[in-house]
Amino acid sequence: MKDNIVTVKHLSFTYKDSKAPAVNDISFSIPRGSWTTLVGHNGSGKSTIARLLDGIFLPNDNPRTVINVDGIELTEKTMWNIRDRVGIVFQNPDNQFVGATVEDDVAFGLENRQVSRSKMQTIVHDVLEQVNMLDFQKSEPQYLSGGQKQRVAIAGILAIGPKLIILDESTSMLDPAGKMKILSLIRDLQNKNGLTIFSITHDINEAVQADQMLVLDKGKLLASGSPREIFENEILIKSAGLELPLFYKVKNELIKKEIHIPREVNSEEKLVKYLCQLNSKM
């Protein structure tokens, strides 16, 4: 059984100019090596949680609150240790670029950590190769495509050797093809490097392949479970103001029409194959 790389207990946060909490007494855990997706509509508190996990924001003062990342409890004294273990890829990569060239940008985090130049060059070369951007190392980031910019942002995160990568709406500005390529790249990097992925999104279709889903609404955690458990609960999805992925809409309608669909049929491909087999027997 996997241990948890993140444990959160009784987490709350209220912005100074707001009366209502953006995050309201939530608790959850993220298994090490998993892909966990946090879903919710805009304004539900998703991005606030990302910033709380990384210590960009500190939670409201509450003796019951716990944020533990890779065995370290988050405090003002430990936040820099935690940031060595956590990398965030934001929605707009332009906001993360600080270097004049791609290689300068990827090296920025290493320079801040006083990594030697020889070691830095090796790391920069390696991570750019991993994200298929080695040919662009001398390029200026502003001239790259959206997908290429996100690859460079991911390389910059990989360079510091995190154990947890948070994707904060990191594919929302890409077209469907670009989105699929980035998500596939991150899945490959997760498997290769033993990473844990915490994906924060309002795109319900991104969550289908996750190991675990968390559903957030108005700062409250409504539910957690596997995608199948979450998507089979239509009342929950509607109460959170979300849409069901097309696969689950079709599957649920078939079940309502008393067409038996085995639980192991959990993707569009499997559903099409099962229905074809079912039709051939009629």
C-alpha angles and dihedrals in degrees: 000000000000120000121228120262090191128037120179124184129182095343118180133167133177124186116234094244094047134078096197119069116249088208117028121198099308129168129191143138135221117215115229112259094015133123106233121182125202112202132186140127122273112294095023093119101259099131091043089061091052091055092046093053091052095045094246085123123028118219124248113279106271125144090217094056117108129177110178120178120184091338095313121111111223115245134143088267096050101039093098091052089052092048088059087061099041130061125186124206107199132208096256113042091194087073090059100050117104103151129086091227135026093256092047090052094049090048094052096088091046092052090053088054091050095241112174116260095242092051091043092055091052093049094046091050092048098049094044088052090050091056094041094245101113092111089059099050093115094043125108110248095227091065095056126099120255093260092047091051091054090050090054091047089052090049090053089054093046090052093069091053101238124187094206126042119195116203105202103194084310096160099039094101094051129089117248094266093048090047092053092049094051094046091048090049092051091048090053091048090048092055094043097047101031093242130167114227125207108187119194114195147142090211103100092195091065090062098060094087096043122115092222135017130204118195117208129188127172091343094307126111105234099181147340130203144099118320089252092054092048099044094047088061101078093173090058093048092050093046089055091051093244135134125235116242111254092251093058093043090056094042094049092048090051091051090050088055087055094252107146113234115184115233091238089066094093106148140051091251093052091046093052091047092048094048091049090052090046091050092050090058094054 
